[in-house]
Amino acid sequence: MNSNKVLDAKGVACPMPIVKTKKAIGEIESGQVLEVHTTDKGAKNDLTAWAKSSGHELLKDTEENGVLKFWIKKG
């Protein structure tokens, strides 16, 4: 999946993946896609809920070798 920006949030614990995601999504235009990489297992629930509550769309999420990857379309 294509993304406009990639955020590396690996190795940081909650709430830092969300904090970094909020900052990064502010740096892209509406309709663009932010790709987030994290190793924090809690991020799956956190990012899903955050995207929904803040008007963004979680397009896809995968897990590969312990790294969770999310694609969030800015609302």
N, CA, C and O atoms as a GROMACS GRO file, in nm:
protein
  300
    1MET      N    1   0.084  -0.119   0.000
    1MET     CA    2   0.000   0.000   0.000
    1MET      C    3   0.089   0.125   0.000
    1MET      O    4   0.189   0.131   0.072
    2ASN      N    5   0.052   0.221  -0.079
    2ASN     CA    6   0.130   0.344  -0.088
    2ASN      C    7   0.101   0.436   0.030
    2ASN      O    8  -0.012   0.444   0.078
    3SER      N    9   0.205   0.504   0.076
    3SER     CA   10   0.187   0.601   0.183
    3SER      C   11   0.264   0.728   0.147
    3SER      O   12   0.361   0.725   0.072
    4ASN      N   13   0.218   0.839   0.203
    4ASN     CA   14   0.282   0.968   0.177
    4ASN      C   15   0.393   0.997   0.277
    4ASN      O   16   0.484   1.075   0.250
    5LYS      N   17   0.384   0.934   0.394
    5LYS     CA   18   0.482   0.955   0.500
    5LYS      C   19   0.491   0.829   0.583
    5LYS      O   20   0.389   0.763   0.607
    6VAL      N   21   0.612   0.794   0.629
    6VAL     CA   22   0.631   0.676   0.714
    6VAL      C   23   0.682   0.724   0.849
    6VAL      O   24   0.777   0.802   0.858
    7LEU      N   25   0.616   0.677   0.956
    7LEU     CA   26   0.655   0.710   1.092
    7LEU      C   27   0.715   0.586   1.157
    7LEU      O   28   0.649   0.482   1.164
    8ASP      N   29   0.839   0.597   1.203
    8ASP     CA   30   0.904   0.487   1.275
    8ASP      C   31   0.886   0.510   1.424
    8ASP      O   32   0.954   0.594   1.484
    9ALA      N   33   0.793   0.435   1.485
    9ALA     CA   34   0.769   0.445   1.629
    9ALA      C   35   0.806   0.314   1.698
    9ALA      O   36   0.750   0.279   1.802
   10LYS      N   37   0.902   0.242   1.639
   10LYS     CA   38   0.945   0.115   1.698
   10LYS      C   39   1.027   0.141   1.824
   10LYS      O   40   1.104   0.237   1.830
   11GLY      N   41   1.009   0.054   1.925
   11GLY     CA   42   1.090   0.062   2.045
   11GLY      C   43   1.042   0.161   2.149
   11GLY      O   44   1.105   0.176   2.254
   12VAL      N   45   0.930   0.228   2.123
   12VAL     CA   46   0.875   0.320   2.224
   12VAL      C   47   0.742   0.265   2.274
   12VAL      O   48   0.665   0.206   2.199
   13ALA      N   49   0.716   0.287   2.402
   13ALA     CA   50   0.595   0.233   2.466
   13ALA      C   51   0.485   0.338   2.470
   13ALA      O   52   0.509   0.457   2.452
   14CYS      N   53   0.365   0.290   2.494
   14CYS     CA   54   0.247   0.374   2.507
   14CYS      C   55   0.276   0.484   2.611
   14CYS      O   56   0.334   0.453   2.715
   15PRO      N   57   0.238   0.606   2.587
   15PRO     CA   58   0.154   0.656   2.480
   15PRO      C   59   0.232   0.715   2.362
   15PRO      O   60   0.173   0.781   2.276
   16MET      N   61   0.362   0.693   2.355
   16MET     CA   62   0.444   0.759   2.253
   16MET      C   63   0.404   0.728   2.109
   16MET      O   64   0.408   0.819   2.026
   17PRO      N   65   0.365   0.605   2.073
   17PRO     CA   66   0.322   0.584   1.934
   17PRO      C   67   0.205   0.675   1.894
   17PRO      O   68   0.201   0.725   1.782
   18ILE      N   69   0.111   0.697   1.986
   18ILE     CA   70  -0.003   0.784   1.957
   18ILE      C   71   0.044   0.930   1.947
   18ILE      O   72   0.003   1.003   1.857
   19VAL      N   73   0.129   0.971   2.040
   19VAL     CA   74   0.180   1.108   2.041
   19VAL      C   75   0.253   1.137   1.910
   19VAL      O   76   0.232   1.241   1.848
   20LYS      N   77   0.340   1.044   1.868
   20LYS     CA   78   0.416   1.061   1.744
   20LYS      C   79   0.323   1.059   1.622
   20LYS      O   80   0.344   1.133   1.526
   21THR      N   81   0.220   0.973   1.627
   21THR     CA   82   0.125   0.964   1.516
   21THR      C   83   0.047   1.095   1.501
   21THR      O   84   0.028   1.142   1.389
   22LYS      N   85   0.003   1.152   1.612
   22LYS     CA   86  -0.070   1.280   1.608
   22LYS      C   87   0.016   1.388   1.544
   22LYS      O   88  -0.032   1.465   1.461
   23LYS      N   89   0.143   1.393   1.582
   23LYS     CA   90   0.234   1.494   1.528
   23LYS      C   91   0.255   1.472   1.377
   23LYS      O   92   0.249   1.566   1.298
   24ALA      N   93   0.279   1.346   1.339
   24ALA     CA   94   0.307   1.314   1.199
   24ALA      C   95   0.186   1.338   1.109
   24ALA      O   96   0.201   1.384   0.996
   25ILE      N   97   0.067   1.307   1.159
   25ILE     CA   98  -0.052   1.324   1.074
   25ILE      C   99  -0.080   1.473   1.052
   25ILE      O  100  -0.144   1.511   0.954
   26GLY      N  101  -0.033   1.556   1.144
   26GLY     CA  102  -0.046   1.700   1.128
   26GLY      C  103   0.044   1.756   1.019
   26GLY      O  104   0.026   1.869   0.975
   27GLU      N  105   0.142   1.676   0.977
   27GLU     CA  106   0.239   1.720   0.876
   27GLU      C  107   0.201   1.680   0.734
   27GLU      O  108   0.272   1.713   0.639
   28ILE      N  109   0.089   1.608   0.719
   28ILE     CA  110   0.046   1.568   0.584
   28ILE      C  111  -0.089   1.632   0.552
   28ILE      O  112  -0.157   1.683   0.641
   29GLU      N  113  -0.125   1.629   0.425
   29GLU     CA  114  -0.250   1.690   0.379
   29GLU      C  115  -0.367   1.594   0.397
   29GLU      O  116  -0.349   1.472   0.402
   30SER      N  117  -0.487   1.650   0.406
   30SER     CA  118  -0.608   1.570   0.414
   30SER      C  119  -0.616   1.478   0.292
   30SER      O  120  -0.592   1.520   0.179
   31GLY      N  121  -0.649   1.350   0.316
   31GLY     CA  122  -0.658   1.252   0.208
   31GLY      C  123  -0.529   1.174   0.186
   31GLY      O  124  -0.529   1.072   0.118
   32GLN      N  125  -0.417   1.223   0.244
   32GLN     CA  126  -0.292   1.151   0.231
   32GLN      C  127  -0.285   1.039   0.336
   32GLN      O  128  -0.362   1.037   0.432
   33VAL      N  129  -0.191   0.947   0.316
   33VAL     CA  130  -0.181   0.828   0.401
   33VAL      C  131  -0.052   0.829   0.481
   33VAL      O  132   0.057   0.849   0.427
   34LEU      N  133  -0.066   0.806   0.611
   34LEU     CA  134   0.047   0.794   0.702
   34LEU      C  135   0.066   0.646   0.734
   34LEU      O  136  -0.028   0.578   0.774
   35GLU      N  137   0.188   0.597   0.717
   35GLU     CA  138   0.222   0.459   0.751
   35GLU      C  139   0.298   0.461   0.883
   35GLU      O  140   0.400   0.529   0.896
   36VAL      N  141   0.247   0.387   0.982
   36VAL     CA  142   0.307   0.385   1.116
   36VAL      C  143   0.364   0.246   1.144
   36VAL      O  144   0.295   0.146   1.124
   37HIS      N  145   0.490   0.241   1.190
   37HIS     CA  146   0.553   0.116   1.231
   37HIS      C  147   0.577   0.123   1.382
   37HIS      O  148   0.638   0.219   1.430
   38THR      N  149   0.532   0.023   1.457
   38THR     CA  150   0.553   0.022   1.601
   38THR      C  151   0.569  -0.121   1.652
   38THR      O  152   0.523  -0.216   1.588
   39THR      N  153   0.634  -0.134   1.766
   39THR     CA  154   0.649  -0.266   1.829
   39THR      C  155   0.562  -0.273   1.954
   39THR      O  156   0.562  -0.376   2.023
   40ASP      N  157   0.488  -0.168   1.985
   40ASP     CA  158   0.401  -0.164   2.102
   40ASP      C  159   0.271  -0.237   2.071
   40ASP      O  160   0.190  -0.191   1.990
   41LYS      N  161   0.250  -0.352   2.136
   41LYS     CA  162   0.132  -0.434   2.108
   41LYS      C  163   0.001  -0.361   2.139
   41LYS      O  164  -0.101  -0.389   2.077
   42GLY      N  165   0.004  -0.270   2.235
   42GLY     CA  166  -0.116  -0.194   2.271
   42GLY      C  167  -0.158  -0.096   2.163
   42GLY      O  168  -0.270  -0.044   2.165
   43ALA      N  169  -0.068  -0.068   2.070
   43ALA     CA  170  -0.095   0.031   1.967
   43ALA      C  171  -0.210  -0.012   1.875
   43ALA      O  172  -0.277   0.073   1.817
   44LYS      N  173  -0.233  -0.141   1.861
   44LYS     CA  174  -0.340  -0.187   1.771
   44LYS      C  175  -0.474  -0.129   1.817
   44LYS      O  176  -0.546  -0.068   1.738
   45ASN      N  177  -0.507  -0.148   1.945
   45ASN     CA  178  -0.632  -0.092   1.997
   45ASN      C  179  -0.626   0.060   2.004
   45ASN      O  180  -0.723   0.127   1.969
   46ASP      N  181  -0.512   0.113   2.048
   46ASP     CA  182  -0.499   0.258   2.066
   46ASP      C  183  -0.513   0.333   1.934
   46ASP      O  184  -0.589   0.429   1.925
   47LEU      N  185  -0.440   0.289   1.832
   47LEU     CA  186  -0.443   0.359   1.703
   47LEU      C  187  -0.579   0.344   1.634
   47LEU      O  188  -0.626   0.437   1.568
   48THR      N  189  -0.640   0.226   1.648
   48THR     CA  190  -0.772   0.205   1.589
   48THR      C  191  -0.874   0.302   1.650
   48THR      O  192  -0.949   0.368   1.578
   49ALA      N  193  -0.874   0.309   1.783
   49ALA     CA  194  -0.968   0.398   1.853
   49ALA      C  195  -0.937   0.545   1.824
   49ALA      O  196  -1.028   0.625   1.802
   50TRP      N  197  -0.807   0.580   1.824
   50TRP     CA  198  -0.768   0.719   1.799
   50TRP      C  199  -0.809   0.764   1.659
   50TRP      O  200  -0.863   0.873   1.642
   51ALA      N  201  -0.782   0.680   1.560
   51ALA     CA  202  -0.817   0.716   1.422
   51ALA      C  203  -0.967   0.742   1.409
   51ALA      O  204  -1.009   0.840   1.348
   52LYS      N  205  -1.046   0.654   1.469
   52LYS     CA  206  -1.192   0.667   1.460
   52LYS      C  207  -1.240   0.794   1.531
   52LYS      O  208  -1.324   0.867   1.479
   53SER      N  209  -1.186   0.821   1.650
   53SER     CA  210  -1.233   0.934   1.730
   53SER      C  211  -1.184   1.068   1.675
   53SER      O  212  -1.243   1.172   1.706
   54SER      N  213  -1.077   1.066   1.595
   54SER     CA  214  -1.023   1.193   1.545
   54SER      C  215  -1.055   1.218   1.398
   54SER      O  216  -1.001   1.310   1.337
   55GLY      N  217  -1.142   1.135   1.340
   55GLY     CA  218  -1.190   1.161   1.205
   55GLY      C  219  -1.100   1.111   1.093
   55GLY      O  220  -1.114   1.153   0.978
   56HIS      N  221  -1.007   1.020   1.127
   56HIS     CA  222  -0.920   0.962   1.025
   56HIS      C  223  -0.967   0.819   0.997
   56HIS      O  224  -1.049   0.765   1.071
   57GLU      N  225  -0.914   0.760   0.892
   57GLU     CA  226  -0.958   0.625   0.853
   57GLU      C  227  -0.840   0.529   0.858
   57GLU      O  228  -0.739   0.549   0.790
   58LEU      N  229  -0.852   0.423   0.939
   58LEU     CA  230  -0.751   0.318   0.942
   58LEU      C  231  -0.778   0.228   0.823
   58LEU      O  232  -0.876   0.153   0.821
   59LEU      N  233  -0.691   0.235   0.722
   59LEU     CA  234  -0.712   0.161   0.598
   59LEU      C  235  -0.673   0.015   0.611
   59LEU      O  236  -0.740  -0.073   0.558
   60LYS      N  237  -0.564  -0.010   0.684
   60LYS     CA  238  -0.511  -0.146   0.690
   60LYS      C  239  -0.414  -0.155   0.807
   60LYS      O  240  -0.350  -0.057   0.844
   61ASP      N  241  -0.404  -0.276   0.867
   61ASP     CA  242  -0.299  -0.299   0.964
   61ASP      C  243  -0.248  -0.442   0.948
   61ASP      O  244  -0.324  -0.534   0.921
   62THR      N  245  -0.117  -0.458   0.966
   62THR     CA  246  -0.054  -0.590   0.953
   62THR      C  247   0.049  -0.606   1.064
   62THR      O  248   0.089  -0.509   1.129
   63GLU      N  249   0.092  -0.730   1.085
   63GLU     CA  250   0.201  -0.757   1.177
   63GLU      C  251   0.303  -0.844   1.106
   63GLU      O  252   0.267  -0.946   1.046
   64GLU      N  253   0.428  -0.804   1.113
   64GLU     CA  254   0.534  -0.875   1.042
   64GLU      C  255   0.660  -0.874   1.128
   64GLU      O  256   0.716  -0.768   1.156
   65ASN      N  257   0.704  -0.992   1.170
   65ASN     CA  258   0.825  -1.005   1.253
   65ASN      C  259   0.820  -0.917   1.378
   65ASN      O  260   0.919  -0.854   1.414
   66GLY      N  261   0.704  -0.912   1.443
   66GLY     CA  262   0.691  -0.835   1.567
   66GLY      C  263   0.670  -0.686   1.547
   66GLY      O  264   0.659  -0.611   1.644
   67VAL      N  265   0.664  -0.642   1.421
   67VAL     CA  266   0.640  -0.500   1.393
   67VAL      C  267   0.497  -0.483   1.342
   67VAL      O  268   0.457  -0.544   1.243
   68LEU      N  269   0.421  -0.399   1.412
   68LEU     CA  270   0.285  -0.367   1.369
   68LEU      C  271   0.292  -0.251   1.272
   68LEU      O  272   0.362  -0.152   1.296
   69LYS      N  273   0.221  -0.263   1.161
   69LYS     CA  274   0.219  -0.157   1.060
   69LYS      C  275   0.075  -0.114   1.038
   69LYS      O  276  -0.015  -0.197   1.024
   70PHE      N  277   0.055   0.018   1.035
   70PHE     CA  278  -0.078   0.076   1.017
   70PHE      C  279  -0.074   0.178   0.904
   70PHE      O  280   0.025   0.249   0.887
   71TRP      N  281  -0.182   0.183   0.828
   71TRP     CA  282  -0.196   0.283   0.722
   71TRP      C  283  -0.320   0.365   0.759
   71TRP      O  284  -0.432   0.314   0.761
   72ILE      N  285  -0.297   0.492   0.788
   72ILE     CA  286  -0.406   0.580   0.833
   72ILE      C  287  -0.422   0.694   0.731
   72ILE      O  288  -0.328   0.767   0.702
   73LYS      N  289  -0.544   0.705   0.680
   73LYS     CA  290  -0.577   0.813   0.584
   73LYS      C  291  -0.627   0.933   0.662
   73LYS      O  292  -0.722   0.922   0.740
   74LYS      N  293  -0.563   1.046   0.641
   74LYS     CA  294  -0.600   1.168   0.713
   74LYS      C  295  -0.737   1.217   0.668
   74LYS      O  296  -0.764   1.229   0.548
   75GLY      N  297  -0.823   1.246   0.766
   75GLY     CA  298  -0.959   1.293   0.738
   75GLY      C  299  -0.963   1.439   0.699
   75GLY      O  300  -1.070   1.493   0.672
   0.00000   0.00000   0.00000
